[in-house]
Amino acid sequence: MSAIVRTLMNFAKTVAAMQSTSRLGDSSDSSGELSSAAGLPTLYLYQMPLSKFSLRDACAGYWTCDENVAPEGVERVDDLERALEKAGASLRILPNLWQLHDAAASSTLSFSMIRMRNAAPAPV
C-alpha cells in the first residue's frame, strides 16, 4: 500500500472518529481547517525526503526520522472521496471500531490498531 493511500486512510479514520464524537462540522473545533464545501477537515499531503526515513514497523507502516526534515512538497486534498477512489482505496465509516478490532485480532492478519485507546468504549 502506498504512503499516500495510508495517509488518506488514516485521515478517513480521523474523520470517522470526529463524526462519532459530534465534533465534525463544529466551527469551533481547533483540530483542523474546515472545508466549506463538505464540512470536512482539509487534508494536506506532505512529500517527505524518503532517504531520511527508516521503516520502524512494516505491519503498521511506521516510518521514523531522527532529524528535522523539511517537506519536499505539499498537496492540498479537498475531495477525500475522489482521492481515495483514484488511489484504488475504499472508505468505510464504522459506528464502532471494536468489531473490526476483534475480527482482526482473531485472524491471521498482521495489523496495528495502536490508537484504539482513542476509540469509543466497546459496546456492552
Buried (B, 14 or more C-beta within 10 A) or exposed (E): EEBBBBBBBEBBBBBBBBBBEEBBEEEEBEEBEBBEEEEBBBBBBEEBEEEEBEEEEEEBBEBEEEEEEEEEEEEEBEBBEEBBEEBEBEBEEEEEBBEBBEEBEEEEEEEEBEEEEEBEEEEE
